[in-house]
């Protein structure tokens, strides 16, 4: 059984978060690198699971940037701000259906076609964490790219340019302090949502072409379940710490949540096999909690909704209630049991009354009549 994976995540490495580009590069490559900006070493030579690391440069980049330490110290030097944005950081899942060499070749092809062709400098490392008992293979590759572009002359360019706001006469507008008003416009499209969407789609298409080449019927899709029209709950991303704990048999909240999500999704898929059938209880609950989650203001609230739904689904499963018909039958059975309790029991007057008359009898009988007679 093949299970294709899609994970494509991007963040920024920035000083405002206390991050160092040199330290980040050392961790991803499993090397020891010295930061001139901070005056300290980052040593990750004992880190396991790093299969390969490479630097890919545009043709006009200085050749000394092929050295990892030189490259990231140059980035740290050119970025002078205390809150400077240093690099884009990508985390992309590889496929267990491909050999490691096929995965490496696929990653390099993607980076050359989509990143280096745009003038981006690329530092990437392929990781294959050791598989522990109960764990799963998790091949992936990390990519770091300086946010500041390198110009054709080999020098660092600007990340932004000023676009001055003009009045109806084409003159620059000044603010109250006498400064010209302007908008900061990025000099590249690397950080735009449209470019990220194109990259995500390109990676999915590249992997799917490889699946087809190998005669495999599995495919990946860069779109969310909602955009695909798939009624399925997405699992929560499990950090390395969570995966390590789960691999050792230590249950975590996120692991429990993902187990429930997978089980619920299986029930949803089974319920969808026949479109002519009425909605299941799980589908109705899913629709209800989806509407609640869409109005939630935080991921914490959305996770709380999922946990509440999990509790209700678990209760329904223990009662073997899957459809509205099951629920209706169970309610009728319960009503029958209640009716049996209402039927008269010979020789016991209070118990022979229904709940209403029993309550009336106890409240209308005088207290002294309840005392023993002499």
KOLSE-707917 format. One record per atom (N, C-alpha, C): z, y, x; residue in three letters. Coordinates in steps of 0.001 Angstrom, whole numbers, plus 500000, padded with zeros to 6 digits. Atoms other than C-alpha are relative to their C-alpha. Last residue first. Example, Ala and Ser with C-alpha at 12.3 -4.5 7.8 and 13.67 -1.06 7.14 Angstrom:
% residues 2
499940498810499180SER/507140498940513670SER/500730501090499230SER/500000498810500890ALA/507800495500512300ALA/500000501200500900ALA/
//
This chain:
% residues 374
498762500756499789UNK/566944502625449594UNK/500015498737499171UNK/499113499985501169UNK/563398503903449798UNK/501209499136500260UNK/499669501327500562UNK/561736504614453158UNK/500953500129498812UNK/498752500523499487UNK/560429508209453624UNK/500286498638499383UNK/500307500846498844UNK/556725508919452993UNK/501264499385500589UNK/500502501303500509UNK/557401510206449492UNK/499691499051501142UNK/498900500880500330UNK/559590512931451022UNK/499551498635499492UNK/499334500595498826UNK/556605514488452769UNK/501083499027499620UNK/498779499285499636UNK/554677515081449492UNK/500695499290501156UNK/498813500790500274UNK/551181513583449502UNK/501240500743500467UNK/499495499692501341UNK/548443516257449399UNK/501236499191499639UNK/499584498609500113UNK/547688516429453150UNK/500562500342498633UNK/498879499715499107UNK/547610512713453833UNK/500506501429499822UNK/498814500764500416UNK/545524511949450768UNK/501203500359500854UNK/499449499352501196UNK/543046514760451564UNK/501279499303499556UNK/499386498752499555UNK/542519513424455125UNK/500658500714498817UNK/498810500378499235UNK/541958509945453751UNK/500744501249500459UNK/498943500287500972UNK/539589511387451136UNK/501288499615500704UNK/499647498789500744UNK/537485513030453856UNK/501151499751499043UNK/499242499080499148UNK/537502510103456275UNK/500448501241499239UNK/500839499446498937UNK/536567507605453599UNK/500789501066500734UNK/500629498735500348UNK/539357505822451783UNK/499039500428501132UNK/501071500239500960UNK/540210502165452109UNK/499264501268499635UNK/501239500356499299UNK/542107502753455362UNK/498849499811499044UNK/500532498879499226UNK/544799504668453475UNK/498674499672500667UNK/500482498863500759UNK/545107501930450851UNK/499463501151500840UNK/499650498879499115UNK/545345498862453041UNK/499432501268499398UNK/498608500017499600UNK/545463495699451015UNK/500420501132500904UNK/498974500421500966UNK/541683495177450837UNK/501398500032500601UNK/499351501151499381UNK/539562497217453356UNK/501154499589499089UNK/498590500310500287UNK/537206499584451543UNK/500469498746500723UNK/499836500965501092UNK/533904500539453292UNK/501464499623499818UNK/499641499344501257UNK/533989503721455385UNK/500253499016498867UNK/498630499512499902UNK/534126501927458738UNK/500472500638498693UNK/499120501169500089UNK/531015499977457783UNK/501462500414500073UNK/499909500415501402UNK/529220503258457081UNK/500926498824499823UNK/499105499030500642UNK/530048504473460598UNK/500196499640498537UNK/498647500310499547UNK/528507501298461995UNK/501025500939499375UNK/499580501225500654UNK/525413501814459891UNK/501418499615500376UNK/499626499635501356UNK/525158505410461059UNK/500478498783499214UNK/498702499336499925UNK/525221504161464647UNK/500489500396498609UNK/499004501042499708UNK/522414501718463917UNK/501398500597500033UNK/499814500751501241UNK/520403504498462262UNK/501043498904500189UNK/499218499164500913UNK/520990506694465322UNK/500255499285498686UNK/498617500006499544UNK/519835503903467626UNK/500898500831499092UNK/499426501315500310UNK/516668503406465609UNK/501467499949500392UNK/499836500054501458UNK/515895507132465723UNK/500649498685499585UNK/498859499156500337UNK/516503507217469486UNK/500289499955498506UNK/498792500684499508UNK/514203504276470068UNK/501245500790499597UNK/499754501127500912UNK/511574505924467843UNK/501252499236500416UNK/499304499444501159UNK/511934509156469847UNK/500274498912498969UNK/500852499244500909UNK/511041507129472907UNK/500829500572498856UNK/501154499466499283UNK/512783505772476010UNK/499097500868499120UNK/500665499074500909UNK/516307504818474940UNK/498865500695500758UNK/501365500496500230UNK/517571501749476771UNK/499265500841498957UNK/500078500359501418UNK/521207502936476397UNK/498636499434499617UNK/498921500982500244UNK/521774502890480158UNK/499994499537498552UNK/500382501298499436UNK/518353504542480532UNK/501068498942499748UNK/500998500607500879UNK/519256507356478145UNK/499587498616500498UNK/499317500428501221UNK/522418508098480134UNK/499025499288499062UNK/499199501178499651UNK/520459508172483414UNK/500727499454498782UNK/500926501132499883UNK/517926510538481835UNK/500756498713500331UNK/500428500366501354UNK/520717512893480717UNK/499084498783500045UNK/498864500586500704UNK/522356512917484154UNK/499593499525498608UNK/499744501324499429UNK/519034513481485920UNK/501123499294499255UNK/500982500886500600UNK/518219516372483594UNK/500208498572500483UNK/499601500169501397UNK/521440518053484631UNK/499045499040499289UNK/498838500893500001UNK/520568517421488272UNK/500494499745498575UNK/500457501358499719UNK/517100518895487798UNK/501155499006499957UNK/500690500489501195UNK/518553521982486127UNK/499524498565500194UNK/498955500312500974UNK/520995522429489024UNK/499385499465498715UNK/499462501299499608UNK/518045522209491426UNK/501104499577499040UNK/501019501007500342UNK/516358525037489525UNK/500481498601500359UNK/499991500195501449UNK/519543527122489621UNK/498993498937499584UNK/498737500675500318UNK/519873526656493387UNK/500077499708498507UNK/500241501430499820UNK/516187527512493824UNK/501254499206499666UNK/499780500520498655UNK/516972530926492377UNK/499699498519500049UNK/500152498956498993UNK/516212533219489431UNK/500160499481501422UNK/498873499963499067UNK/515563530553486804UNK/499728501017501097UNK/499255498768500190UNK/513090531368484029UNK/501178500132500946UNK/500931498890499813UNK/510567528781485182UNK/500704501346499829UNK/500148499723498569UNK/513456526345485610UNK/499055501165500256UNK/498776499380499495UNK/514404526540481937UNK/499840500411501463UNK/499962498650500563UNK/510821525910480813UNK/501244500739500471UNK/501029499219499309UNK/510635522946483191UNK/500026501444499508UNK/499411499504498757UNK/513966521723481798UNK/498990500756500858UNK/498891499089500277UNK/512551521505478295UNK/500559500599501290UNK/500581498759500504UNK/509211520007479336UNK/501096501045499765UNK/500681499355498879UNK/510998517385481439UNK/499413501338499583UNK/498966499403499154UNK/513346516560478576UNK/499374500772501158UNK/499440498890500758UNK/510391516032476252UNK/501075500719500800UNK/500999498928500025UNK/508628513937478855UNK/500535501222499269UNK/500024499414498662UNK/511775511879479474UNK/498995501155500059UNK/498832499135499884UNK/512194511338475738UNK/500032500693501360UNK/498751500715499767UNK/508654509998475571UNK/501145500999500083UNK/499293499702498750UNK/505783511901474010UNK/501303499217500106UNK/499234498757500092UNK/503914510120471198UNK/500740500257501300UNK/498594500169500305UNK/501413507450472254UNK/500694501346499884UNK/499821499988501443UNK/497686508145472002UNK/501461499867499609UNK/499945498627500474UNK/497513509177475685UNK/500268500072498494UNK/500629499961501319UNK/498403505652476766UNK/500150501406499441UNK/501067500994500017UNK/499056505328480491UNK/499268499993498667UNK/501306499368500168UNK/500975508620480433UNK/498849498998499919UNK/500104499484501364UNK/504354506960479822UNK/498625500589499721UNK/500096501137500911UNK/503957504887482962UNK/499816500471498564UNK/501324500606499827UNK/503203507988485004UNK/499798498838499039UNK/500997499105500577UNK/506239509777483539UNK/498601499410500107UNK/499896500131501453UNK/508484506806484284UNK/498967500872499296UNK/500549501326500341UNK/507248506732487867UNK/500042499773498499UNK/501456499896499942UNK/507861510488488103UNK/499325498677499663UNK/500429499283501200UNK/511441509935486929UNK/498482500137499968UNK/499825500918501122UNK/512031507310489608UNK/499512500637498706UNK/501025501043499887UNK/510555509543492302UNK/500089499031498819UNK/501301499401500304UNK/512650512500491107UNK/498897498946500056UNK/500101499848501443UNK/515821510358491047UNK/498631500562499610UNK/500100501339500584UNK/515274509230494600UNK/499871500083498488UNK/501368500476499833UNK/514516512830495593UNK/499819498590499465UNK/500878499252500882UNK/517813514039494106UNK/498568499497500103UNK/499768500489501368UNK/519793511274495781UNK/499066500697499020UNK/500576501347500079UNK/518220512180499149UNK/500150499413498621UNK/501456499827500077UNK/518969515864498583UNK/499298498648499930UNK/500357499430501300UNK/522589515114497743UNK/498485500123499855UNK/499879498549500046UNK/522918512830500770UNK/499603500496498615UNK/500668499352501121UNK/523557509100501087UNK/500277501506500031UNK/499092498975500526UNK/524499507827504529UNK/499262500767498905UNK/499337500498501197UNK/522608504576505174UNK/500993500975499408UNK/498796500721499603UNK/521724505429508757UNK/500787499473498799UNK/500431501165499227UNK/518171506364507760UNK/501186499146500431UNK/500484501004500950UNK/519624508660505068UNK/499592498722500731UNK/498841500522500718UNK/521604510556507700UNK/499595498894499039UNK/499218500798499049UNK/518557510932509961UNK/501208499374499311UNK/500706501275499788UNK/516360512054507053UNK/500792499090500923UNK/499891500796501225UNK/518914514704506048UNK/499353498637500192UNK/498597500434500100UNK/519207516013509610UNK/500202499106498789UNK/499726501113499080UNK/515404516067510006UNK/501429499477499909UNK/499941499589498609UNK/515096518297506878UNK/500312498791500890UNK/498799500492499322UNK/514107516734503574UNK/499939500377501479UNK/500222500304498581UNK/511600518736501508UNK/501317499608500667UNK/499497498949499122UNK/512440518486497796UNK/499793499589501463UNK/498776500328499270UNK/510289516231495632UNK/500393501180500886UNK/500115500095498535UNK/507756517735493240UNK/501337499665500633UNK/498990499151499377UNK/508165516837489536UNK/499867499885501516UNK/499157500730499062UNK/504987515461488010UNK/500950500978500667UNK/498642499841500502UNK/502804516502485118UNK/500925499138500845UNK/499233501247499943UNK/499592516797487116UNK/501418500275499536UNK/499874500479501371UNK/497312519661486097UNK/500743498684499925UNK/500822501197500185UNK/496257520077489725UNK/500010499511498556UNK/501406499595499885UNK/497569523638489733UNK/499058498828499820UNK/500327499168501166UNK/500939522411488408UNK/498542500423500026UNK/500203500878501151UNK/501100519599490958UNK/499573500805498776UNK/498748500438500610UNK/500616522175493730UNK/499681499076498829UNK/499501499235501147UNK/497260522311495486UNK/501328499453499498UNK/499199498869499536UNK/496603520999499003UNK/500615500794498858UNK/500448498783500677UNK/495477517612497704UNK/500920501140500410UNK/498956498985500095UNK/495662514302499569UNK/499409501248499372UNK/500423498631499736UNK/493521511202499085UNK/501211500924499943UNK/498975498956500179UNK/494015507422499049UNK/499411501358500384UNK/500164499295501272UNK/490990505116498530UNK/501046501087499778UNK/498727499967500724UNK/490671504023502155UNK/499845500833498731UNK/500080500846501186UNK/487257503034503534UNK/501295499927499215UNK/499294501252499744UNK/487979504369507021UNK/500008499076498787UNK/500635500657498849UNK/485334507095506706UNK/500628498634500274UNK/501258500563500483UNK/486673507963503235UNK/499287499230501110UNK/499654501104500900UNK/490203508434504591UNK/498729499296499532UNK/499600501123499144UNK/488769510518507445UNK/500403498788499168UNK/501246500514499404UNK/486940512765504978UNK/500304498808500899UNK/500672500805501022UNK/490189513076503041UNK/498682499434500506UNK/499307501292500139UNK/492027514206506174UNK/499286499096499002UNK/500206500719498745UNK/489466516940506897UNK/500643498614499935UNK/501376500517500000UNK/489405518029503250UNK/499716499191501260UNK/500101501080500987UNK/493200518342503139UNK/498602499370500024UNK/499276501146499457UNK/493238520358506385UNK/499917498804499042UNK/500792500575498912UNK/490496522692505098UNK/500682498761500585UNK/501097500767500581UNK/492370523257501821UNK/499180499304501086UNK/499406501153500688UNK/495571524295503576UNK/498908499096499420UNK/499535500961498990UNK/493607526541505951UNK/500557498738499349UNK/501193500610499396UNK/491724528234503099UNK/500399498964501046UNK/500563500929500992UNK/494988528821501198UNK/498778499281500578UNK/499129501169500039UNK/496546530330504319UNK/499474498968499021UNK/500265500772498786UNK/493549532622504700UNK/500858498742500032UNK/501319500629500136UNK/493799533775501078UNK/499664499138501209UNK/499891501196500853UNK/497548534371501365UNK/498671499266499864UNK/500301499790501422UNK/496898536775504279UNK/500145498699499201UNK/498802500097500821UNK/498703536387507593UNK/499749500156498512UNK/499250501233499750UNK/495730535539509775UNK/501206499837499077UNK/499722500574501321UNK/493479538212508241UNK/500875498747500121UNK/500591501322500212UNK/493539540321511396UNK/500320499533498586UNK/501292500017499304UNK/494098544008512212UNK/499308498641499883UNK/500123501028498954UNK/496831544250509582UNK/498607500028500629UNK/500982501019500378UNK/496903547600507686UNK/499890498968501131UNK/500188500889498849UNK/499943549894507911UNK/499113498838499558UNK/499714501408500298UNK/499513552565505237UNK/499735499180501249UNK/500998501023499675UNK/499703556256506097UNK/500465498623499527UNK/499736501250500710UNK/501408559500505125UNK/498892498999500338UNK/501144500498500756UNK/501138562270507716UNK/500343498632499394UNK/500716501116499364UNK/504502563657508716UNK/498857499529499116UNK/501170499520499284UNK/505621567100507572UNK/499212498921500721UNK/499616499690498614UNK/509139566054506648UNK/498824500502500830UNK/499105498853499989UNK/508360566320502919UNK/500407500409501420UNK/498789500192500784UNK/505354563985503325UNK/500898501226500147UNK/498746499962499249UNK/501897565039504488UNK/501186499756499069UNK/498850499551500782UNK/498554564020502997UNK/501251499936500859UNK/498804500819499914UNK/495499563818505225UNK/501158500621499217UNK/499031499563499005UNK/492432565698503990UNK/501236499097499985UNK/500170500785498784UNK/489507564062502207UNK/500948500401501114UNK/500919499292499100UNK/489324566787499593UNK/499774499249501310UNK/501342499964500613UNK/490796564606496828UNK/498976500721500869UNK/500037499362501324UNK/493766563817499087UNK/498567500047499490UNK/500727498736500090UNK/493823561280501909UNK/500083500573498585UNK/500241499702501414UNK/496280558504502821UNK/499392501392499902UNK/499362498813500561UNK/495957557538506475UNK/499595500213498540UNK/501026499535500940UNK/495123553962507476UNK/500616501165499226UNK/499620499034501030UNK/497153553129510565UNK/498802500393499144UNK/500590498692499761UNK/496391549956512465UNK/500395500930498845UNK/500297499157501152UNK/498353546744512724UNK/499303501278500436UNK/499825500827501198UNK/498855543801515062UNK/499628500770498737UNK/499008499536500968UNK/497386545719517978UNK/500087499045498815UNK/500409498957500941UNK/495567544055520863UNK/501155500410499096UNK/499405500135501323UNK/496802542133523899UNK/499588501178499124UNK/498736499295500184UNK/494382542307526795UNK/500518499779498575UNK/498888500791499488UNK/491728539727527693UNK/501351500661499845UNK/499806499637498590UNK/488770542128527348UNK/501197499272500610UNK/501038500589499134UNK/487736540293524152UNK/500133500360501476UNK/501316499351500116UNK/491081541346522592UNK/498989499329500941UNK/500521499676498666UNK/494041538973522295UNK/498600500573499829UNK/501244500599499516UNK/495673539058518868UNK/499696500388501449UNK/500827498950499398UNK/499367539769518158UNK/498730499367500560UNK/500489499171501097UNK/500805537115515824UNK/499084501107500528UNK/499548498604499944UNK/501047534638518698UNK/499423500797498835UNK/501087499073499686UNK/500284531098517457UNK/500562501419500080UNK/499551498621499817UNK/502724528168517413UNK/498813500856500413UNK/500959499049499434UNK/501730524799515965UNK/500670501368500104UNK/499542498615500056UNK/503922521782515261UNK/498963500887500688UNK/500221499151498833UNK/502475518359514561UNK/500439501430499707UNK/500356498640500389UNK/503576515525512323UNK/499691500803501252UNK/500791499273498992UNK/504230511781512367UNK/499619501387499482UNK/500190498610500416UNK/507052510694510025UNK/499208500764501053UNK/500720499267498970UNK/507385506939510095UNK/499692501396499484UNK/501446500122500119UNK/509959505808507576UNK/499366500775501140UNK/500760498767499979UNK/513676505106507910UNK/498513499754499809UNK/500055499408501327UNK/515723502114506819UNK/499187501274499941UNK/499884500979501081UNK/516658501226510361UNK/500019500717498661UNK/498724500692500016UNK/515504504026512643UNK/500030499023498831UNK/499681500554501315UNK/511932505059513321UNK/501303499216500095UNK/499703501426500000UNK/511756507220516438UNK/500376499548498606UNK/498580500358499846UNK/510272510618515731UNK/500192498497499955UNK/499824501263500704UNK/506489510931516252UNK/501452499572500199UNK/498715500698499989UNK/505754514514517238UNK/499916498700499208UNK/499972501096500973UNK/502467516171518166UNK/501308499233500163UNK/499321501203499506UNK/502716519536519917UNK/500062498972498881UNK/499618501028500980UNK/500583522628519491UNK/500591498780500680UNK/499133500909499252UNK/500183525956521297UNK/500462498938499004UNK/499304501099500672UNK/497240527888519850UNK/500808499178501006UNK/499512500834498910UNK/495809531289520767UNK/500936498963499396UNK/498568500270499887UNK/493894532718517827UNK/500297499132501215UNK/499433499247498891UNK/490426534236518177UNK/501479499777500190UNK/499641498678500491UNK/489188533135514737UNK/500573500881501118UNK/501257499335500351UNK/487381530122516253UNK/500231501409499466UNK/500580499469498757UNK/490719529194517863UNK/498697500741499717UNK/499157499021499334UNK/492348528841514434UNK/499316500640501210UNK/499385499042500911UNK/490161527020511896UNK/500783501110500692UNK/500905499486501033UNK/487637525000513889UNK/500608501144499200UNK/501154499354499370UNK/489672524517517081UNK/499100500663498955UNK/499547498781499329UNK/492910523854515195UNK/498841500745500669UNK/499595498999500988UNK/491321521369512786UNK/500356501327500668UNK/501214499534500678UNK/489550519465515547UNK/500321501114499010UNK/500718499138499061UNK/492760519274517596UNK/498734500566499358UNK/499254498751499853UNK/494745517960514609UNK/499258500972500915UNK/500165499261501249UNK/492087515336513809UNK/500701501355500084UNK/501373499475500025UNK/491918514169517432UNK/499765500860498762UNK/500092498951498975UNK/495699513829517535UNK/498620500642499996UNK/499247498836500467UNK/495770511927514228UNK/499896501160500984UNK/500798499393501076UNK/493019509571515367UNK/500694501256499468UNK/501114499311499356UNK/494929508981518616UNK/499096500659498960UNK/499504498769499408UNK/498095508218516643UNK/498877500775500676UNK/499343500274498723UNK/496225505726514480UNK/500468501319500590UNK/500826499802498817UNK/495528506808510920UNK/500773499589501247UNK/501169500882500102UNK/497098505458507691UNK/499079500107501210UNK/499632501334499511UNK/500469507005508634UNK/498818499032499963UNK/500128501104500953UNK/498886510436508186UNK/500350498653500634UNK/501109500875499660UNK/499942513644509929UNK/500050498783499072UNK/499837501456499995UNK/502220516244508340UNK/498698499311500409UNK/501034500673500792UNK/501911519905509314UNK/500144498485500142UNK/499495501374499986UNK/504637522296510533UNK/499108499217499042UNK/500485500946501010UNK/503236525717511402UNK/500635498635500216UNK/499575501367499710UNK/504942528571513262UNK/499601499089498847UNK/500052500849501187UNK/503382532033513393UNK/500405498598500434UNK/500999501061500144UNK/504543534048516362UNK/500030499390498608UNK/500589500529498765UNK/506515537024517645UNK/498844499034499775UNK/500550501276500441UNK/507591539302514796UNK/499160499452501153UNK/501423500327499924UNK/509602542042516479UNK/499683498622499437UNK/500231500837501185UNK/513085542971515292UNK/498546499520499949UNK/498869500916500123UNK/514320544354518616UNK/499853499066498793UNK/499044499740501063UNK/510863545841519186UNK/501109498965499911UNK/498834499246499521UNK/509185545481522564UNK/501078500195498938UNK/499288499635501225UNK/506619542772521846UNK/501319500663500386UNK/500810499009500705UNK/504373542800524941UNK/500658500445498702UNK/500058498733499261UNK/507024541111527081UNK/499256501074499219UNK/498689499355500069UNK/507909538320524619UNK/499963501385500664UNK/499800499582501393UNK/504216537459524233UNK/501317500749499857UNK/500895498860500209UNK/503726537413528005UNK/500141500536498575UNK/499335498861499364UNK/506799535191528333UNK/499146501252499862UNK/498977499489500908UNK/505190532926525739UNK/500861501090500627UNK/500488499516501289UNK/501952532480527645UNK/501120500651499190UNK/500678498710499812UNK/503381532224531156UNK/499597500615498660UNK/498979499017499653UNK/505831529493530130UNK/499385501380500193UNK/499146499694501158UNK/503137527502528332UNK/501025501094500313UNK/498654500422499629UNK/500583527619531148UNK/500967500490498917UNK/500025501447500216UNK/497108527889529612UNK/501326499380500430UNK/499298500292501245UNK/497965531584529439UNK/499919498520499624UNK/498592500293499706UNK/497027531817533115UNK/500805499699498731UNK/499768501421499731UNK/493379531469532061UNK/501451499657500304UNK/499689500202498574UNK/493399534967530514UNK/500336498533500264UNK/498567499879499690UNK/491904534684526983UNK/500227499792501493UNK/499726498761499277UNK/488142535333526687UNK/501490500184500337UNK/500699499968498706UNK/487130531757525769UNK/500358501227500834UNK/501345499436500169UNK/489758531516523033UNK/499370500170501386UNK/500212498561499825UNK/492669529296524132UNK/498592500423499584UNK/501421499754500235UNK/494035525889523132UNK/499770501505499996UNK/500270498606500315UNK/497418524893524562UNK/498488500171499901UNK/501176499349499415UNK/498424521247524424UNK/499987501479499643UNK/499963498550500193UNK/501385518983523704UNK/498835500626500747UNK/500998499223499254UNK/501443515208523176UNK/500201501491499732UNK/501109500858499557UNK/503705512422521941UNK/499011500759500880UNK/501145499123499755UNK/506995514329521644UNK/498881499166500613UNK/500943499918501110UNK/509414511823520042UNK/498827500931500191UNK/500969501086500193UNK/512368512259522350UNK/499012500302498886UNK/500357500174501408UNK/514196515365523564UNK/498943498915499878UNK/499427501270500451UNK/515567514887527075UNK/499707499729498529UNK/500700501107499357UNK/513231517551528501UNK/500541498636499566UNK/500112501057501000UNK/514520520059525964UNK/499266498788500571UNK/500345501310499449UNK/515791522680528417UNK/500026498938498901UNK/499913500898501159UNK/515781526317527357UNK/499472498650500456UNK/500859501180500101UNK/516512528550530341UNK/500236499286498674UNK/499346501294500143UNK/517949532073530279UNK/498971498879499866UNK/499434500423498727UNK/517093535634531250UNK/500726498672499931UNK/498577500288500178UNK/516643536797527652UNK/500688499573501307UNK/499449498988500908UNK/513275538518528150UNK/501509499821499854UNK/499747498783499225UNK/512357536436531195UNK/500656501067499133UNK/500312498765500719UNK/512742533222529222UNK/500363501203500860UNK/499114498866499690UNK/512617530092531388UNK/499521501240499251UNK/500686498735499791UNK/511093526878530019UNK/501021501119500218UNK/499018499011499552UNK/512239523251530194UNK/499242501270500340UNK/500028499557498610UNK/509955520983528167UNK/501184500924500318UNK/499078500864499258UNK/510007518921524971UNK/500045500331501476UNK/500726500739498958UNK/506875520648523649UNK/500893499028500766UNK/501136500709500580UNK/508377521780520329UNK/499266499150501038UNK/499543501045500924UNK/511753522664521818UNK/498831499167499488UNK/499356501050499205UNK/510298524540524782UNK/500433498843499107UNK/501061500760499346UNK/507937526512522509UNK/500571498852500827UNK/500690500771501037UNK/510835527591520294UNK/498904499131500601UNK/499125501106500387UNK/512890528625523341UNK/499338499112498955UNK/499936500925498870UNK/510000530725524705UNK/500852498781499642UNK/501261500734499966UNK/509323532336521308UNK/500009498964501123UNK/500726499764498754UNK/512979533305520978UNK/498731499153499989UNK/500866501051499451UNK/514759533587517644UNK/499285500458501262UNK/499363500514498791UNK/517742535704516596UNK/499185498930500702UNK/499273501212500385UNK/516393536128513054UNK/500682499362501203UNK/499020499588501004UNK/515362539742513748UNK/500822498821499507UNK/498737499626499350UNK/513729538407516904UNK/501070500387498977UNK/499766498558499846UNK/511006536676514941UNK/501383500283500565UNK/498939499935498997UNK/509346533269514669UNK/500193501473500322UNK/500148499118498841UNK/507359533278511452UNK/501190499831500937UNK/498971498968499945UNK/506945530523508849UNK/499680500925501175UNK/500104498966498969UNK/504209528097507825UNK/501143500998499849UNK/499028498916500169UNK/504336524775505972UNK/499873500998501144UNK/500619498944499192UNK/501651522160505410UNK/500840501259499778UNK/498978498989499717UNK/502910518847504026UNK/499386500998500966UNK/500482498645499761UNK/500596516346502368UNK/501194500926500182UNK/499017498925500037UNK/501262512636502655UNK/499323501349500190UNK/500432498828499252UNK/499037509673501815UNK/500998501138499807UNK/499433498828500649UNK/500881506586500605UNK/499640501212500846UNK/500088498777499213UNK/498997503396501400UNK/500554501170499193UNK/500000498802500843UNK/500000500000500000UNK/500000501249500879UNK/
//
